[in-house]
Amino acid sequence: MKILMVSPSIDNSENLAQTIHQLQFAKELELRGFEVHLICRTGRKALPFIKKSVKNIIFHKIFSADIPYKRIFFTIHTRTLVNSMLKKEKFDLVHDRGYLFGGAGIDTAKKFSLPTVLQVDDDWIRTECLTSRLARTNFYQHMAKRWCSRIMNDTDKAFTVTETLKRIAVKEWNAEARKISIIPNGVDVEIFNTDVEPFGFKKRFGKNSPIITFVGALGPWHGIQNLINAIPLILKENADAKFLIVGKAKEYSTTQLKEMVEKLKLGDAVHFLGSVKHEEVPRILIESDIGVAPYSNRDYGFSPLKIFEYMACSLPVVCSDLPSTREIIENGKDGILVKAWKREDFANAILELMCNEQKRKRIGAEGKKKALGNYTWEKSTEKLIRLYNSS
């Protein structure tokens, strides 16, 4: 089967979850004999993550300059390129990774009577409101909901990454429930496992220092501020605790976060490691005692990679209690759910695990079992192929 995968949101940052997500699908499809043409804002040379794994994904690069209103330009270029490719070549299906006011793959494939699959990774409208004042206006909200409704009903099939997101699409965008499947994100078990060489943090800090690790973008939605605010309460009970923060600055700059740490007088308890290559992250996780996912109290219907990656490395997870995370974690069995935006609750959940090695090991083992059983890219791709075949 020859697939045109329209993914303008993929750029040069290999560590962005959306980039990893799309490239993993392309990789798994290619390994199963599919011919995958990937429209995105980068090329193979810029993504060593995929370069090492797969040789035959065909990249088609679109407009990628980092300028104001860049989304308008790359959306127009995508639409032109898709139209040109469908005129010249025969494809069996168009897979469109959706975003607000995008839809170039769905719209153009319709003209050529090709089957389509629309991918929905989060609540497009609520996500837009995070960074845009315009998106919060009544007029914009009205137009956005109309567009979401139209694109969801124009596609032949669609999938969301959670049941929560499917409910949002049906209730708020008037999407047809029968069209929508659920295909969660996953973990690359070839990379995320315990058979790796540690960096040496345990040796550096000492065996009596529990290590709590955060991996992700450094922004309000990922809740890094929730972790930093809880650290003084944790250090009050265990002054030897160390906190590793792995990720690229986003809404918060590293300078801002370091100023927060300094203001709270956290000393050398907090270590900012910056952006780490995806394949190197397990070397940090296997030395950690607890992995945290302290999301803000807004749910965008997401399927968080970090949780699956923590679990695959047998790391017990303390995570924000949200509808989407409840779909993954059974509280107390394979993870801990807590209102992470309430610092006392978050700190107490971490402290409870820190003080109970047996519980950490049990939850870590149950989490790994669940991740490998339900949330690998291989399993998600099998679901995607079944969806392709039904389109």
KAZI-V704245 format. One record per pair of residues at least 12 apart in sequence whose C-alpha atoms are under 7 Angstrom apart, sorted by sequence separation. I is the first residue (numbers start at 0). J is the second residue. D is the distance in whole Angstrom. If there is no record, write none. Layout:
I&J&D  I&J&D
This chain:
61&73&6  62&76&7  43&58&7  61&76&6  93&108&7  42&58&6  61&77&7  320&336&5  317&334&6  318&335&6  319&336&6  320&337&5  42&60&6  316&334&5  317&335&5  318&336&5  319&337&5  320&338&6  41&60&6  124&143&7  162&181&7  290&309&6  315&334&6  316&335&6  317&336&6  318&337&6  319&338&5  36&56&6  37&57&6  38&58&6  39&59&6  40&60&5  97&117&6  159&179&7  161&181&6  319&339&5  35&56&5  36&57&5  37&58&5  38&59&5  39&60&5  40&61&5  92&113&6  93&114&6  94&115&6  95&116&6  96&117&6  97&118&6  157&178&6  158&179&5  159&180&6  160&181&6  302&323&7  35&57&6  36&58&6  37&59&6  38&60&6  39&61&6  40&62&6  91&113&7  92&114&5  93&115&5  94&116&5  95&117&5  96&118&5  97&119&6  152&174&6  156&178&5  157&179&5  158&180&5  159&181&5  160&182&5  161&183&6  301&323&6  38&61&7  40&63&5  81&104&7  92&115&6  93&116&6  94&117&6  95&118&6  96&119&7  151&174&6  152&175&7  156&179&6  157&180&6  158&181&5  159&182&6  160&183&4  298&321&6  300&323&6  99&123&6  148&172&5  158&182&6  160&184&6  290&314&6  78&103&5  82&107&6  98&123&6  147&172&6  148&173&6  284&309&7  289&314&6  290&315&6  291&316&6  292&317&6  293&318&6  294&319&5  298&323&7  77&103&7  81&107&7  148&174&6  242&268&6  243&269&6  244&270&6  245&271&6  247&273&6  288&314&7  289&315&5  290&316&5  291&317&5  292&318&5  293&319&5  22&49&7  26&53&6  29&56&7  74&101&6  241&268&5  242&269&5  243&270&5  244&271&5  245&272&5  246&273&5  247&274&5  285&312&6  289&316&6  290&317&6  291&318&6  292&319&6  144&172&6  240&268&7  241&269&6  242&270&6  243&271&6  244&272&6  245&273&5  246&274&5  284&312&7  334&362&6  10&39&7  217&246&6  243&272&7  245&274&6  246&275&7  333&362&5  9&39&5  10&40&5  11&41&6  210&240&6  211&241&6  212&242&6  213&243&6  214&244&6  215&245&6  216&246&5  217&247&6  245&275&7  284&314&7  332&362&6  333&363&7  4&35&7  6&37&7  7&38&6  8&39&7  9&40&6  10&41&5  208&239&5  209&240&5  210&241&5  211&242&5  212&243&5  213&244&5  214&245&5  215&246&5  216&247&5  217&248&5  218&249&5  219&250&7  281&312&7  1&33&6  2&34&6  3&35&6  4&36&6  5&37&6  6&38&6  7&39&4  9&41&7  208&240&5  209&241&6  210&242&6  211&243&6  212&244&6  213&245&6  214&246&6  216&248&6  217&249&5  218&250&5  317&349&7  333&365&5  334&366&7  0&33&5  1&34&5  2&35&5  3&36&5  4&37&5  5&38&5  6&39&5  7&40&6  13&46&6  208&241&6  216&249&6  217&250&7  218&251&5  227&260&7  332&365&7  333&366&4  0&34&6  1&35&6  2&36&6  3&37&6  4&38&6  5&39&7  11&45&6  217&251&6  231&265&7  11&46&7  13&48&7  117&154&6  116&154&6  115&154&6  116&155&6  117&156&6  118&157&6  119&158&6  120&159&6  115&155&5  116&156&5  117&157&4  118&158&5  119&159&5  120&160&6  114&155&6  115&156&6  116&157&5  117&158&6  118&159&6  119&160&7  122&164&7  121&164&7  296&340&7  315&359&6  294&339&7  295&340&6  100&146&7  293&339&5  315&362&5  102&150&7  315&363&4  105&154&6  314&363&5  313&363&4  313&364&6  315&366&7  310&363&7  313&366&7  313&367&5  312&367&7  310&366&5  311&367&5  310&367&5  311&370&6  310&370&6  311&371&7  307&370&6  7&73&7  226&293&7  307&374&7  225&293&6  223&293&7  222&293&5  221&293&6  222&294&4  221&294&5  222&295&5  220&294&6  221&295&7  212&287&6  220&295&5  211&287&6  219&295&7  210&287&5  211&288&6  212&289&6  213&290&6  210&288&5  211&289&5  212&290&5  213&291&5  209&288&6  210&289&7  211&290&6  212&291&6  213&292&7  198&282&6  197&282&5  198&283&6  201&286&6  196&282&6  197&283&6  200&286&7  3&90&7  195&282&6  2&90&6  190&278&6  197&285&7  1&90&5  2&91&6  3&92&6  4&93&6  5&94&6  6&95&6  192&281&7  197&286&6  1&91&5  2&92&5  3&93&5  4&94&5  5&95&5  6&96&5  191&281&6  0&91&6  1&92&7  2&93&6  3&94&6  4&95&6  5&96&6  214&305&7  2&94&7  193&285&6  5&104&6  229&342&5  233&346&6  225&339&6  228&342&6  229&343&7  232&346&6  225&340&6  229&345&7  191&308&6  225&342&7  229&346&5  233&350&6  184&302&6  186&304&7  183&302&6  185&304&6  192&311&6  193&312&5  184&304&7  191&311&6  192&312&5  186&307&6  191&312&6  185&307&6  186&308&6  164&300&4  163&300&5  161&300&6  161&301&7  160&301&7  161&302&6  160&302&6  209&353&7  163&322&7  163&323&6  161&323&7  20&184&7  125&299&7  122&299&5  121&299&5  122&300&6  121&300&5  121&301&5  120&301&6  188&375&7  186&374&6  187&375&6  185&374&5  186&375&5  187&376&6  184&374&7  185&375&4  186&376&6  185&376&5  184&376&7  185&379&7  184&379&7  183&379&6  182&379&6  182&382&7  156&390&6  155&390&6  14&277&6  115&390&7  114&390&6  16&304&7  27&377&7  23&376&7  27&380&7  24&380&6
